[in-house]
Amino acid sequence: MLDEIHVYLDLEQFEVGYNRVMVSIPVYIWKVIRRYPSPDLSLAEKADDAIRADVTQAVDKHLQEYAAADVALSGLMACGAIEVPRDAQIAAGVAYYTDRRAHQRQVIQIDFLVVFEPEENTS
Protein backbone atom coordinates (compact mmCIF):
# COMPACT_ATOMS: atom_id res chain seq x y z
CA MET A 1 0.00 0.00 0.00
CA LEU A 2 1.54 3.34 -1.03
CA ASP A 3 0.55 6.99 -1.14
CA GLU A 4 2.36 10.31 -1.42
CA ILE A 5 3.03 11.04 2.23
CA HIS A 6 3.31 7.67 3.98
CA VAL A 7 5.62 4.69 3.91
CA TYR A 8 4.16 1.39 5.02
CA LEU A 9 6.52 -1.22 6.39
CA ASP A 10 5.79 -4.91 6.04
CA LEU A 11 7.84 -6.35 8.87
CA GLU A 12 8.70 -9.87 9.85
CA GLN A 13 10.89 -9.01 12.85
CA PHE A 14 9.93 -6.25 15.25
CA GLU A 15 9.38 -5.60 18.93
CA VAL A 16 6.15 -4.19 20.31
CA GLY A 17 5.67 -2.61 23.71
CA TYR A 18 3.23 -0.25 25.38
CA ASN A 19 2.80 2.78 23.05
CA ARG A 20 5.77 1.86 20.89
CA VAL A 21 7.03 -0.30 18.08
CA MET A 22 10.76 -0.83 17.70
CA VAL A 23 12.12 -1.69 14.28
CA SER A 24 15.71 -2.68 13.65
CA ILE A 25 17.10 -0.90 10.59
CA PRO A 26 20.60 -1.82 9.46
CA VAL A 27 23.01 1.14 9.59
CA TYR A 28 23.77 0.99 5.86
CA ILE A 29 20.05 1.31 5.05
CA TRP A 30 19.60 4.11 7.61
CA LYS A 31 22.43 6.06 5.93
CA VAL A 32 20.58 5.82 2.60
CA ILE A 33 17.29 6.89 4.18
CA ARG A 34 18.87 9.92 5.87
CA ARG A 35 20.28 11.19 2.53
CA TYR A 36 16.82 12.04 1.26
CA PRO A 37 15.97 15.75 1.43
CA SER A 38 13.94 17.12 4.29
CA PRO A 39 10.19 17.46 3.79
CA ASP A 40 8.70 20.80 2.76
CA LEU A 41 7.73 22.50 6.02
CA SER A 42 7.19 25.99 4.61
CA LEU A 43 3.61 26.20 5.92
CA ALA A 44 4.29 24.90 9.43
CA GLU A 45 4.85 28.31 11.02
CA LYS A 46 2.56 30.28 8.71
CA ALA A 47 -0.38 32.04 10.40
CA ASP A 48 -3.99 31.65 9.22
CA ASP A 49 -4.04 35.24 7.95
CA ALA A 50 -0.92 34.64 5.88
CA ILE A 51 -2.39 31.49 4.34
CA ARG A 52 -5.62 33.35 3.52
CA ALA A 53 -3.64 36.24 1.97
CA ASP A 54 -1.51 33.88 -0.14
CA VAL A 55 -4.55 31.93 -1.35
CA THR A 56 -6.54 35.11 -2.09
CA GLN A 57 -3.65 36.50 -4.12
CA ALA A 58 -3.23 33.22 -6.02
CA VAL A 59 -6.97 32.93 -6.77
CA ASP A 60 -7.16 36.55 -7.95
CA LYS A 61 -4.12 36.06 -10.20
CA HIS A 62 -5.59 32.84 -11.59
CA LEU A 63 -8.93 34.54 -12.31
CA GLN A 64 -7.15 37.44 -14.07
CA GLU A 65 -5.08 35.06 -16.18
CA TYR A 66 -8.20 33.09 -17.07
CA ALA A 67 -10.06 36.25 -18.07
CA ALA A 68 -7.15 37.30 -20.32
CA ALA A 69 -6.70 33.87 -21.94
CA ASP A 70 -8.62 32.28 -24.78
CA VAL A 71 -8.25 28.83 -23.26
CA ALA A 72 -8.69 27.43 -19.77
CA LEU A 73 -5.59 27.49 -17.59
CA SER A 74 -4.58 24.65 -15.37
CA GLY A 75 -3.36 25.10 -11.83
CA LEU A 76 -4.76 25.95 -8.43
CA MET A 77 -6.56 22.62 -8.29
CA ALA A 78 -6.57 22.93 -4.50
CA CYS A 79 -8.86 25.94 -4.88
CA GLY A 80 -11.33 24.31 -7.25
CA ALA A 81 -12.39 24.83 -10.84
CA ILE A 82 -12.30 28.28 -12.40
CA GLU A 83 -16.10 28.23 -12.65
CA VAL A 84 -16.44 28.04 -8.86
CA PRO A 85 -17.16 31.43 -7.26
CA ARG A 86 -14.10 33.33 -5.98
CA ASP A 87 -15.09 33.08 -2.30
CA ALA A 88 -15.59 29.32 -2.60
CA GLN A 89 -12.18 28.97 -4.30
CA ILE A 90 -10.55 30.93 -1.48
CA ALA A 91 -12.32 28.84 1.17
CA ALA A 92 -11.26 25.60 -0.54
CA GLY A 93 -7.68 26.83 -0.87
CA VAL A 94 -7.49 27.93 2.76
CA ALA A 95 -8.85 24.54 3.87
CA TYR A 96 -6.34 22.69 1.68
CA TYR A 97 -3.31 24.69 2.86
CA THR A 98 -4.47 24.60 6.49
CA ASP A 99 -4.57 20.79 6.23
CA ARG A 100 -1.08 20.77 4.69
CA ARG A 101 0.15 23.03 7.49
CA ALA A 102 -1.30 20.66 10.13
CA HIS A 103 0.52 17.77 8.47
CA GLN A 104 3.79 19.72 8.37
CA ARG A 105 3.43 20.59 12.05
CA GLN A 106 2.90 16.91 12.79
CA VAL A 107 6.07 16.07 10.86
CA ILE A 108 8.00 18.62 12.92
CA GLN A 109 6.73 17.08 16.16
CA ILE A 110 7.67 13.57 15.04
CA ASP A 111 11.05 14.71 13.73
CA PHE A 112 12.02 16.23 17.07
CA LEU A 113 10.60 13.42 19.15
CA VAL A 114 13.46 11.29 20.38
CA VAL A 115 12.49 8.13 22.15
CA PHE A 116 15.08 6.12 23.99
CA GLU A 117 15.19 3.69 26.84
CA PRO A 118 17.86 3.92 29.52
CA GLU A 119 20.00 0.86 29.84
CA GLU A 120 19.01 -1.43 32.67
CA ASN A 121 21.53 -1.70 35.45
CA THR A 122 22.04 -5.40 36.08
CA SER A 123 24.79 -5.09 38.69
C-alpha positions, 0 to 999 in steps of 0.5 A, spaced: 500 500 500 503 506 497 501 513 497 504 520 497 506 522 504 506 515 507 511 509 507 508 502 510 513 497 512 511 490 512 515 487 517 517 480 519 521 481 525 519 487 530 518 488 537 512 491 540 511 494 547 506 499 550 505 505 546 511 503 541 514 499 536 521 498 535 524 496 528 531 494 527 534 498 521 541 496 518 546 502 519 547 501 511 540 502 510 539 508 515 544 512 511 541 511 505 534 513 508 537 519 511 540 522 505 533 524 502 531 531 502 527 534 508 520 534 507 517 541 505 515 545 512 514 551 509 507 552 511 508 549 518 509 556 522 505 560 517 499 564 520 492 563 518 491 570 515 498 569 511 495 562 508 488 566 507 492 572 503 496 567 499 490 563 497 486 570 495 492 573 491 493 566 487 486 565 486 485 573 484 491 572 479 488 565 476 482 569 475 485 574 471 489 570 467 483 566 465 479 572 463 485 574 459 486 567 456 482 564 450 483 557 453 482 554 460 488 554 464 490 549 469 493 550 476 490 551 483 486 545 483 486 545 490 482 551 490 477 548 485 475 549 478 475 556 475 467 556 474 467 556 482 465 562 485 471 566 488 469 566 495 468 558 494 475 557 491 478 561 497 475 557 502 477 551 498 484 553 498 485 555 505 482 549 507 487 545 503 493 549 505 491 549 512 490 541 512 497 541 509 500 546 514 497 541 520 501 535 516 507 539 516 506 541 524 505 533 525 512 532 521 516 537 525 513 534 532 515 527 530 522 529 527 524 532 534 521 526 538 526 522 540 524 516 544 530 512 547 530 507 553 535 507 559 539 501 559 538 497 565 543 496 570 544 489 572 549 489 577 
